[in-house]
Amino acid sequence: MDQLEIHGERGYLFEYSATSNSNLYRRERIFKLTYLFPFFKFFTNFPSVSLTNDDTDLNNILLEVQERYDLDKQLLLNKILSILFTVIVWTRIYSFIFKKVNPKLSFGLCYYNNEMLGMNLAASRMGVKSIDMQHGAQGELHPMYTYNRKLLSDFEMLPDIYWVWDKVSGKNIENWISPNKKVIYGGNPWIDFLKEKSILINIDKPVILITVQPLNPVLEKDILEVIYKSSDRYEWWIRYHPRMTLSEKNDFETELKEFNILKKVNFDIPNELELPQLLEIASVHISRYSGSISEASMVGVPSIICDEIGLEIYKDLELNQSIFNGCLENSDEVLSLIETVISFGKNVKKETNTEKDYKVILDEITS
């Protein structure tokens, strides 16, 4: 948005969830849509679908899901209709906004939630180009970024353009998108933006950053043992996933307390600073299969992956020696790997997110 203003354009940021006003950048450009939803919902009819014809594709899909997973067909249909209703409401909201501001482009994160599907549908019907900004791993194991091209001929809710960080994500999407869609290799603007926000933290030990997710267990026992054995040598930082609930955090911290390592871990700094700022400080990053692994690779920080799913998702990063297999036999082997990776990283740290000329990229999008 700053780049757009530099070149004489205007941009607005529309929030569709509850946000705090305390730490917003350029607050005058931000508008909250949560207040509009009840009004548009009231004037939107709930969709109806009849399954009296047993040969419909929808009915056959619901029957298969019911038989395979023992889920009630009618409850599934009701859930689908509820989601569809919400998407329709958001489509009407964004159609209203687009008529007011007459945009050329609409950018969104995570196109496949109800709000963004509604925005993309409104954009498609009103001739506005929709762009999905990459927000994490988008390889072939991500169900929302891996489709059968034959099924997507007229799916209006998909974005027109996919702005990706890296070639792995881009090539995967290019395998299935329609000819009228395209991929833009735009890099990660958030990393470039934060380069200008310098921070100074005095730490006399190597920092090991762990990004955790709302999974069970949050961390494997081997990692907990490694923290216990090495807190005198390393500074351990744990960053929570945004979707983790307060209850999940409390349960996890209780587990750390029982392991006698709660006071050996720093939660404050890693949950206050932005991820790229943390990665500038960290010597090693540890995760299961968080999208943080991609971002770490882009700034040259090696990641130890402690989950077979993560190793499969990020297998292409092995080519530039960005990831290491942390699925080992015991905590001593993990600790030895950390020592090796830290030594390796001092010699090979290499940033792959080269700063972009966003005016050129925006010109490419609008061409």
C-alpha positions in Angstrom: 0.0 0.0 0.0 2.9 2.4 0.7 4.3 1.6 -2.8 0.9 2.3 -4.3 0.8 5.7 -2.6 4.4 6.5 -3.8 3.2 6.0 -7.4 0.0 8.1 -7.0 -2.5 5.3 -6.2 -4.6 4.8 -3.1 -5.2 1.7 -1.0 -7.5 0.7 1.8 -7.2 -2.2 4.3 -10.4 -3.9 5.3 -10.4 -6.0 8.5 -13.0 -8.7 8.8 -12.2 -9.9 12.4 -11.9 -8.2 15.7 -8.6 -6.3 16.0 -7.0 -4.0 18.6 -6.5 -0.3 17.7 -3.4 0.0 19.9 -0.8 -1.0 17.4 -2.0 -0.4 13.9 0.2 1.0 11.1 -1.4 3.8 9.2 -4.7 3.6 11.0 -6.4 6.1 8.7 -6.3 3.5 5.9 -8.0 0.7 7.9 -11.7 0.0 8.0 -13.5 -2.7 10.0 -16.2 -4.7 8.3 -17.5 -6.6 11.3 -20.1 -3.9 11.8 -21.5 -4.4 8.4 -22.0 -8.2 8.6 -25.2 -8.2 10.8 -26.9 -5.7 8.5 -26.1 -7.5 5.2 -26.9 -10.9 6.9 -30.4 -9.6 7.8 -31.2 -8.8 4.2 -29.7 -12.0 2.7 -31.8 -15.1 2.0 -30.5 -18.4 3.2 -29.8 -20.8 0.3 -31.9 -23.9 -0.1 -30.9 -27.2 -1.8 -33.1 -30.2 -2.4 -31.7 -33.7 -2.4 -34.8 -35.3 -3.7 -32.9 -36.3 -6.9 -30.7 -39.1 -5.7 -28.5 -38.9 -8.8 -27.1 -35.4 -8.2 -23.3 -35.0 -7.8 -23.8 -33.3 -4.4 -25.9 -36.1 -3.1 -23.4 -38.7 -4.3 -20.6 -36.9 -2.6 -22.5 -36.5 0.7 -23.4 -40.2 0.6 -19.8 -41.2 0.1 -18.6 -39.0 3.0 -21.5 -40.4 5.2 -20.5 -44.0 4.5 -16.8 -43.4 4.8 -16.7 -41.3 7.9 -20.0 -42.1 9.5 -21.3 -38.5 9.3 -24.9 -37.7 8.9 -25.7 -36.5 5.3 -28.3 -33.9 6.3 -26.0 -32.4 8.9 -23.2 -32.1 6.3 -25.6 -30.4 3.9 -26.7 -28.0 6.6 -23.1 -27.1 7.4 -22.3 -26.6 3.7 -25.3 -24.3 3.3 -24.4 -22.3 6.4 -20.9 -21.7 5.0 -22.3 -20.9 1.6 -24.7 -18.4 3.2 -21.8 -16.7 5.0 -19.8 -16.5 1.7 -22.8 -14.9 0.0 -23.1 -12.3 2.8 -19.5 -11.4 2.4 -19.9 -11.2 -1.4 -22.6 -8.7 -0.9 -20.5 -6.7 1.5 -17.5 -6.5 -0.8 -19.7 -5.8 -3.8 -21.0 -2.8 -1.9 -17.5 -1.6 -1.1 -16.2 -2.1 -4.6 -19.0 0.0 -6.0 -18.0 2.8 -3.6 -14.2 2.7 -4.1 -14.0 1.3 -7.7 -10.7 -0.6 -7.1 -8.4 -2.0 -9.8 -7.0 -4.7 -7.5 -8.0 -6.6 -4.4 -5.4 -8.3 -2.2 -6.2 -11.0 0.3 -4.4 -13.4 2.7 -5.7 -17.0 2.9 -8.2 -16.9 0.0 -10.1 -20.0 1.2 -11.8 -18.6 4.3 -15.4 -17.4 4.0 -14.5 -13.7 4.0 -11.9 -14.0 1.2 -14.0 -16.4 -0.9 -16.7 -13.7 -0.7 -14.2 -11.0 -1.7 -12.9 -13.0 -4.7 -16.4 -13.8 -5.9 -17.4 -10.1 -5.7 -14.1 -9.2 -7.5 -14.8 -11.8 -10.3 -18.3 -10.5 -10.9 -17.2 -6.8 -10.9 -14.1 -7.1 -13.1 -11.6 -6.5 -10.2 -8.4 -8.5 -10.3 -8.0 -10.6 -7.1 -4.6 -11.5 -5.7 -3.8 -14.1 -3.1 -0.7 -13.2 -1.1 1.3 -16.2 0.1 1.2 -16.7 3.9 2.9 -20.0 4.4 3.8 -23.3 2.7 1.9 -23.8 -0.5 3.3 -27.1 -1.8 1.6 -30.1 -3.2 0.4 -31.3 0.3 -1.6 -28.1 0.9 -5.2 -29.1 -0.2 -6.1 -25.5 -1.1 -3.1 -25.1 -3.4 -3.3 -28.4 -5.2 -6.3 -29.0 -7.5 -7.3 -31.0 -10.5 -7.3 -28.5 -13.3 -10.3 -30.3 -15.0 -12.5 -29.4 -12.0 -11.8 -25.6 -12.0 -13.2 -24.4 -15.3 -15.6 -21.8 -13.8 -14.8 -21.6 -10.2 -15.3 -17.9 -9.6 -14.1 -17.9 -6.0 -10.5 -18.7 -6.8 -8.1 -15.6 -7.1 -6.9 -14.4 -10.4 -3.3 -14.1 -9.4 -1.2 -15.9 -6.8 1.6 -13.8 -5.3 4.2 -16.4 -4.1 7.5 -16.2 -2.2 9.4 -18.9 -3.9 9.7 -21.2 -6.9 8.6 -24.3 -5.1 5.2 -22.8 -4.3 4.8 -21.1 -7.7 5.6 -24.2 -9.7 3.1 -26.2 -7.7 0.3 -23.7 -8.4 1.3 -23.4 -12.1 0.7 -27.1 -12.5 -3.1 -26.7 -12.1 -4.3 -23.1 -12.5 -6.4 -22.2 -15.5 -4.8 -20.4 -18.5 -6.5 -17.1 -17.5 -4.8 -17.2 -14.0 -1.2 -16.5 -13.3 1.5 -16.7 -10.7 3.6 -13.7 -9.7 7.0 -14.3 -8.0 6.9 -11.3 -5.8 8.9 -12.5 -2.7 7.8 -11.6 0.8 7.1 -7.9 1.2 6.8 -8.2 5.0 10.4 -9.2 5.3 11.5 -6.2 3.2 9.3 -3.9 5.2 10.7 -5.0 8.5 14.3 -4.6 7.4 13.8 -0.9 8.0 12.6 -1.5 11.6 15.9 -2.2 13.3 15.9 -3.8 16.8 18.7 -4.2 19.3 18.6 -7.1 21.8 21.7 -8.0 23.9 22.0 -11.7 24.1 25.3 -13.6 24.9 24.1 -17.1 23.8 22.9 -18.5 20.5 19.1 -18.1 20.2 17.1 -21.2 19.2 13.6 -20.2 18.1 10.8 -22.8 18.2 7.5 -22.0 16.4 4.8 -24.2 17.8 1.3 -25.0 16.4 -2.0 -26.0 17.9 -1.1 -29.7 17.8 -1.1 -32.5 20.3 1.6 -32.8 21.6 2.8 -29.2 21.1 6.4 -30.4 21.4 7.8 -33.9 21.4 9.5 -35.1 24.6 12.9 -35.1 22.9 12.8 -31.4 22.4 11.7 -30.8 26.0 14.7 -32.8 27.1 17.0 -30.9 24.8 15.8 -27.6 26.4 16.5 -29.0 29.9 20.0 -30.2 29.0 21.1 -27.1 27.1 19.6 -24.0 28.7 23.1 -23.0 29.9 24.4 -23.0 26.3 21.4 -21.7 24.4 18.7 -19.1 24.7 15.4 -20.9 24.0 12.6 -18.8 22.6 9.1 -20.2 21.9 6.6 -18.5 19.6 2.9 -19.4 19.7 0.8 -20.0 16.6 -1.8 -17.2 16.3 -4.6 -19.8 16.4 -3.6 -21.3 19.7 -6.2 -20.7 22.4 -5.4 -19.4 25.9 -6.3 -22.9 27.2 -3.9 -24.6 24.9 -1.1 -22.2 25.9 -1.8 -22.7 29.6 -1.8 -26.5 29.2 1.5 -26.3 27.3 3.1 -24.1 29.9 1.9 -26.5 32.6 3.7 -29.3 30.8 6.9 -27.2 30.7 6.6 -26.5 34.4 6.3 -30.2 35.1 9.4 -30.8 33.0 11.2 -28.1 35.1 11.9 -26.0 32.0 9.3 -23.3 32.1 11.7 -20.7 33.5 14.3 -21.8 31.0 12.2 -20.6 28.1 11.6 -17.0 26.9 8.0 -16.4 25.7 7.9 -12.6 25.9 10.3 -11.5 23.1 9.2 -14.2 20.6 5.5 -13.3 21.0 6.0 -9.5 20.9 8.3 -9.1 17.9 7.4 -10.1 14.3 8.7 -13.4 12.9 11.2 -11.9 10.5 12.7 -9.8 13.3 13.1 -13.0 15.4 14.7 -14.8 12.5 17.3 -12.0 12.2 18.4 -12.9 15.7 18.0 -16.7 15.8 20.8 -19.1 15.0 18.5 -22.1 14.5 14.7 -22.5 14.0 12.8 -25.6 15.1 9.3 -26.5 14.0 7.1 -29.4 13.0 5.6 -28.1 9.8 4.9 -24.4 10.3 5.0 -21.9 7.5 7.7 -20.3 9.5 10.1 -22.8 7.9 9.6 -21.1 4.5 10.3 -17.7 6.0 13.3 -18.9 7.8 14.7 -20.3 4.6 14.2 -16.9 2.9 16.4 -15.1 5.4 19.0 -17.8 5.6 18.2 -19.3 9.0 18.4 -23.2 9.0 15.4 -25.1 10.3 15.3 -28.4 12.1 12.0 -30.1 11.3 10.7 -32.5 13.9 7.8 -34.1 12.0 7.6 -36.4 9.0 4.9 -34.3 7.5 7.1 -31.2 7.6 10.0 -33.1 6.0 7.7 -34.0 3.1 6.2 -30.5 2.8 9.6 -28.8 2.7 11.7 -31.5 1.0 12.6 -29.1 -1.8 14.4 -26.8 0.7 17.0 -29.6 1.2 18.5 -28.5 -2.1 19.7 -25.2 -0.6 20.5 -26.8 2.8 17.8 -24.9 4.6 16.3 -27.8 6.5 17.6 -30.7 8.6 15.9 -33.8 9.7 15.1 -33.6 13.4 13.1 -36.9 13.6 15.9 -38.7 15.5 16.2 -41.5 18.1 16.7 -39.4 21.3 17.4 -36.0 22.7 21.2 -36.5 22.6 21.1 -36.9 18.8 18.9 -33.8 18.5 21.3 -31.8 20.7 24.2 -32.9 18.6 22.3 -31.9 15.4 21.7 -28.4 16.9 25.4 -28.0 17.5 26.2 -29.0 14.0 23.6 -26.8 12.4 24.8 -23.7 14.4 28.3 -24.3 13.3 27.1 -24.8 9.7 24.9 -21.8 9.8 27.8 -19.4 10.8 29.5 -20.3 7.6 26.6 -20.6 5.1 23.9 -18.1 6.1 22.4 -17.0 2.8 19.3 -14.9 2.3 17.1 -15.9 -0.6 14.4 -13.2 -0.2 16.1 -10.5 -2.4 14.4 -7.1 -2.2 12.0 -6.5 -5.0 10.9 -3.5 -7.0 7.2 -3.6 -6.1 6.3 -1.0 -8.7 7.5 -3.4 -11.4 5.5 -6.2 -9.8 2.4 -4.1 -9.6 2.8 -3.1 -13.2 3.0 -6.8 -14.1 -0.2 -7.5 -12.2 -2.1 -4.7 -13.9 -0.8 -5.4 -17.4 
